[in-house]
Amino acid sequence: MTSSDSSVRDEYIHGVAPDEQRRLATMNALINPMCLDALHVEPGQRVLDVGSGLGVFTREIAQRVGPTGYVLGVERDPAQLAYAAGDVASPTSPGWIEFRQGDATKLPLKSVEIASFDVAHCRFLLEHVRHPGAIVSEMAAAVRPGGRLVLADDDHDLMRLWPAFPEFDEVWRAYTRAYEHIGADPGIGRKLTTLLVNAGCVPTRMEVINFGGCAGEARFPLLVENLIGVVQSARERMDELDLCSAQKTNRVLTDLHDWAAQPDAVIWYVICLAEGRRPD
Ligand SMILES: C[S@@+](CC[C@H](N)C(=O)[O-])C[C@H]1O[C@@H](n2cnc3c(N)ncnc32)[C@H](O)[C@@H]1O
């Protein structure tokens, strides 16, 4: 299998087990307020959220666009959609939100919806796919002329722990190599602007959203648990590919708790965000 084989379905390295869904929901609670502010959506706008996962962020976008707006989440996996549907069924769910099953490389849009969105957004999707350019092109076609594309994703090389924890760095490298083995790109964050340009958009903004923290912050234990969770959910793949033994990974993840108990422990990490505009 090669990364250019377009007939192969992308593998989502973290899977959709209930523990992983809980991790994703907690992570959403940690970062969504910052991500929502950075998205710059306004009341009345039509927003497309691609690779919407549990739909937690999609729903928060819907709260911001309000009843005169509309938000469509597109997600491939039925288990994630079922979670999102459970939320939509709640009486507090906005009526102007919809989820649709589909692949981001061929968005399930009706012909009247093409070129109709004000904003197309994706977060933590492009790092998981073989053909990110195909997805960004679909997103560019979905927005109206002058509409905005906002891409937010990881650049795994930017992860730094201090005080130094070299064994964790080795496990993190093995984790990122697992991405490469399945044809995904752990360094997609730095390439987001290139993806926009290649899709015919004019880049208008780049920024980083803090995905780190230090000991003493209330959110720090949750950031540590998120770090453990992302590696845990990819552990089987890392083991299969012989990138790092399960025994070593387990030990290092356990030791991460001791590392995090140091009064000066810091996770330096960011979400990369790039914005572009479809030309008029
Ligand atoms: C890390 S989750 C992020 C979910 C959400 N965007 C968030 O930030 O909370 C990535 C999601 O992308 C979905 N996904 C991966 N490849 C996809 C594709 N080709 N088309 C649609 N969804 C995809 C996965 O099923 C998963 O739910």
The ligand as an ORCA input file, in Angstrom:
! r2SCAN-3c Opt
* xyz 0 1
  C      -9.699     13.685     15.503
  S     -11.343     13.566     14.935
  C     -11.760     15.302     14.946
  C     -13.219     15.537     15.056
  C     -13.619     17.005     15.131
  N     -13.282     17.713     13.924
  C     -13.003     17.673     16.337
  O     -12.093     18.497     16.160
  O     -13.431     17.358     17.467
  C     -11.206     13.235     13.191
  C     -12.528     12.793     12.594
  O     -12.377     12.769     11.161
  C     -13.113     11.658     10.673
  N     -12.592     11.315      9.332
  C     -11.390     10.787      9.039
  N     -11.266     10.656      7.703
  C     -12.416     11.134      7.158
  C     -12.876     11.298      5.824
  N     -12.131     10.921      4.779
  N     -14.102     11.830      5.619
  C     -14.880     12.224      6.671
  N     -14.487     12.097      7.973
  C     -13.263     11.563      8.208
  C     -12.875     10.568     11.710
  O     -13.877      9.561     11.639
  C     -12.935     11.380     12.990
  O     -14.242     11.417     13.521
*
